[in-house]
Amino acid sequence: MPTRRAFACSAALILLAASPAFADWDKARLDAGIKSIEQTAKGRLGVALLDLRDRKSWSHRGTEPFPMQSVFKLPLAVAVLQAVEAGKLKLDQKITVTRNDLSLYHSPLAKGFKGERNDYTLRDLLTRSTAESDNTAADLLLRLIGGPQVLTAMLRDGGVPGISVDRYERVFQPEILGLPGYRWDEAIDTAAFYKAIQAIPAAQRRKTLEASLKDRRDAASPDASAAFLEALAKGNWLREPAHTALLDKIMLETKTGQQRIRAGLPQGARFAHKTGLGPSADGLNHATNDIGIVTLPDGRRLAIAVYLAGSQADAKAREAAHAAVARLAVESLR
C-alpha cells in the first residue's frame, strides 16, 4: 500500500513537473495582471495556482518564502488528525486549559475564559484553531503533537519541504516586534504586552518588523502551499475519509478573510481555506495571507495560495489585492 508520504511526495513532484506547461492558463494575462496587483498592494506578493483536474500550474514568486502567520494552522489540523489516526489522541478527549496556557492576539477562547482552568474537547480546539484562527487553541494543539518541529517534520516527510513551522504563537508574535517570547510556565499579561509594544518607538517597531520579513522561520512558499493543498484535496494526508471530510467542513466554515480570495470568486463557487494576518507597525504590515481549495460552479477545482508580505497598503487594499488575484485566476483559465 502506498503511504501518505508517497502520495504527498508524488503530488509535490507532479506539481514541479507541471510548472513549465501553461496549457490551461493564459500565462501572459496572469503575468501582466499580477504585476499590476502587486504594485497596488504595495508589498511583496506571492501566488501559486494549480488546476486539480490536470495539474497545470502557474506561480509568481512561487519559490520565495513568505511569513505564514495563521496559515500554519491548516497543516497543524492535519497533524492533529494524523495523531488521532495513530491512536495518540481522541477527538472527544478532554483537554484542560489553564490561565498560563492563554496566548496572544486573536483568541476568543482567552476572551471567554472563566476561572483558573476549563476543559475543552480536542474537536473543539481543532475547530477553534482552524475555523476561528484562535491562537490559544493553536498553541495548545501544537504542544499536544510535540511542538513546531514535529509539524515541520510531517510536512518534510510528506514531500513538502517548503513550509517550516518553528515557534509557538506565544513566542513568534512577540519576537517579530522585538520583544521576548513567553515560556509555557508563565501566564501572559495581555495588558502589559500591549503596553510594552507601545513603549517601543514607532520607527523602531517598523524597523524590527521589516527585519523579520527576511526571517525564513515560520514561512512557506506559494508553490509548497499549492503542493500541500493538492495532497489535501486528494485525501492523501489522512487515512480516514471522515477526517478529511471533517477538516473540509471546518475550512468551509472559516470565518476570517471574507473579503480576500472568496470576494473575488464567482457566485456559486465553493472555497475551503485558511487565512493568516500579521500585525502592522508604522504603516508596514507583516503579512496578509489566504490559501485554499476552490471549486468553481462548473466543477473545476483549483488550489490557490496568496501571500502578501511587507505591504504598506491599508487592510482594505490588502484584502482587495487577494480578491483581484482570485478574479484574475478564474478569468485566465482556458
N, C-alpha and C positions, 0 to 999 in steps of 0.2 A: 504493500500500500504506500502511495506517495505521502510524504509527511507534509505538515503545514509549512515547514521551512522550504521543502522542494517546490511546493505550489507558489509560495511567495517569491522565491528566487526566480522561478520561471516567469512570473509576472513582471519582475523588475527587468529581466533580460529581454523579454518581449518588448517592453517599453523602450529600452535603449535601442533595440534593433529597428524599431519602427520610426525612431526620431528623424532620420533623413528623408522619409517619404511624407508627402503632403497631399496625397490624392483626395482626401476627404475634407481638406481645409483650403480656403483661399489665403495662401501664405502672404501674398503681397498686401492684401487687405488687413490681415492681422498685424503684420509688421508696422504698417503705416498708422493704424488705429491705436496700437499700444503705445507708440512713441508720443502720440498726441495726448493720450490719457495720462501717461507718466508725467508729462510736462504740467498738466493741470493739477495733478496730485501733489506736486512739489516735493517729491520724495523718490526713493528707490523702489520700483515696482517689479515684482516677480510674479510670473504667471505660468502655469502649466495646464494644458488641455489634453485630454486623452479620450478618444472615442472608444467606448467599451464594446462596441459591436465589432469593429475591425481593427482596433488598436492603433489607428493612425493618431499621431500626436503633434503638438506644437508647443513651444515654450519661449518665454522671454526672460532672460537671466535665470534660466532653468536650473543651472548647477550651482548658483550662488547661495550661500547660507543667509537665512533671514531669521530674526528673532521670532520664536513661535508664540510667546505668551500662552494663552489658554488653549491653543490648538493642541498642545501636548495631551490634553485631557481625553482626546479621542483614542490615540493608541494606548493611553492608560486604561481606558474602559476595556479594550481588547485584552490587555494583560490581566486585568481583574477577572474577566470571564474565562481566560485560559486557566487561571488559578482555581476557579470553580470547577472547571472540567477535570483538572488534575486532582480534585478532592481536597485541596488545601483550604478552600473557603466554601461557604454556602451562601446563596443569595438571601436566605431567610435568617441567617445568624445575626445575633445582636452585637453591635459594636458600641462599647461605652466611650463616650466623648467627655472629656473634662475641659475646664476653662483653659488649662495650659495648651490644649490642642487647637484652640481657635486661631485662625490665620488672619491675614491682612486683606485689605481692599474688599472686592466683591464677595460677600458671604452672607446670604440670607440665613444660613444656619446659625452663624455667630450673632446676627442681629436678633434672632428669635430665641436665643439660648436662655434657659431659666435655671437658676440654682448653680450648683457646682459640677454636676455630671448628669448626662442624659444618654439614653440608649437609642440607637438608630439601627435599622436593618442594613445589611450590605447593599441590598437592592435600592434602598432609599438614598444611600450615599452615592451610589453609582449614578442614579438619575440626577441628583443634585449637582454632581460634578460635571456631567456631560451636558444635560439639558439647560441647567441654570448657571453653569460655569462657576460653581461655588468653590472658592479657594480652600476653605476648611475641609470640605469633603474630599477634594483632590489630594491635599497633603496627607490626609488620613489613609486614603486608598493607596497612595504611593508608598507610604510607610508599611502598609499591610503586605504588599507584594515583595518588599525587601529593599525598596529605595530606588532612586533615579537610575542607578547603574543597571539594575535588573531590567528596567523598561528599555533602556538603550540596547542592552544585550538581546532582548527579544526582537527588537527591530533589526539589529545587525544580523542575527541568526536567521531571521526571516527574509533576508535579502534586501533590506532597506537600510544601508549604512549612512545614508544622507540625512538622518534625523537623530539628533542627540538630546537626551534629557539628562541634565546634570545636577539640578538643585531643586529643593522644595520651594514652594511659593514663599514661605516664611523666610527663606534665605535669599532667593533670587530677587524678589521685589525691592527689599531694602538696598541690596548691593548695587543695583543698576542706578541708584540715586546717590551712591557714595556712603551709605550707612551700613553698619554691621548687621548681618542676619541674626535670626533668633534661633536659639537652641530648642530642643524639644522639652527640656526640663524647665523652661521659663515661660511664664504667661506673657502675652503681648498686650501692652498698654497702648491701645489704638490712639487715644488722645495724645499721649506722649510721642508716639511715632509721627503723627501729623505735625506736631509742634517742632519736632526735630527737623522735619523736611523744610518747614517754613523758616527755620533758623539759618538754613543754607542760602547764601546769596543767589538770586535768580540766575545770574550769569554762570556761577559755579555749578548749579544744578544742571543747566543746559550742557555745559562742557562735559560733565560726568556722564550724562545720558548719551551725549553724542559719542563719547569714547566707548560706551557699552555696545553701540551698534556694530562695532568691529569684533566683538566677542563671539567666538564660534561655539560657545557653550549654549545650551538650551535653544538650539537653532535647527532649522530644516531648510532644505532646498525645495523649490516648487516641483522639480522632477521626481524627487524622492517621495514627496507627498502624493503625487499622482500614482506612483507605484504602490504605495501603501493603500490608497483608496481603491485601486483596481483589485488588489487581493481581497480587500474587504467586500467589494461588490460581488465577487465570485464566491464568497463564503470560505475563503482559504485560511483565514486566521483562526477560525473556530471549528471544532468538530461537530458541535450540536447546532442544527438549523434553528432551534428555538432560541439559542443565544444570539445568533446572527440576527434573527427577527426582532429580538428584544432591543438590541443595540440600534437597529434600523428605526424602530419606533421611537426610541429616545432621541435620536438625531433629528427625526422629523418634527419632534415636539420642542426642539431647541428654541428658546425664547429670545436669544440675543441676535443682533445683526439683521434685523428685518429689512433695513434699508441698504444692505450690502448686495451680495450676489443675488439673493432672492428678488430684490426690487428690479433687477434687470432681466429676469426670465419671463417668457411669455405666459399669459394666463393659462392655467391648467397644468403647468409644469410642477413636478414633484422634486423637492430638494431636501435631502438628508445631509446635515452639515454640522460643523463645529467652528466657532469663531475664536478670535484672540484679540485682546485690546490691551495696549500698554499705556503707561502714564505719559503726560506731557510736561515739559519744563521750559518755560520762557519761549513758548511758541513752537517747540520741537516735540513731535510725537514719537514715541518709541516704536510702536507697531500697531497696525490695524489690519487684521487678517480674517480670512474665511476660506475654508476648504470643504468640499463635499461632493456628493453624487447627485447629478441632475438626471431626471427622466422627463424628456420632452413629451408634449401631447401626442406626437406621432410614434412614441415608444422608444425613440433613440435615447441612449444613455451616455452620459459624459462624466468623467472625473474632472474636477476643476479645483485648482489651488491658486489663491490670490493673496500675496503678501505685499504689504506696503510699509516700508521702514523709513524712519527719519524724515517724515513728512512735516512740512511747515504749513500745511493747509489746516483749516478747522475741521471739526468732526463731520459736519455735514458734507463738505467737499471730499473728505477721505472716503466716506461711505458711498458717495455718488460715483467715485472712481471705480469702486467694486462693481456697482450696478452697470456702469459703462462697459467694463470688461465682459460681464455676462452677456450683455446685448451684442457686443461685437463677436463674441464666441459663437452665439447662436446664428447670427446673420452671416458668419463666414463659413458655415457648414455647407458642403456641396452635396 
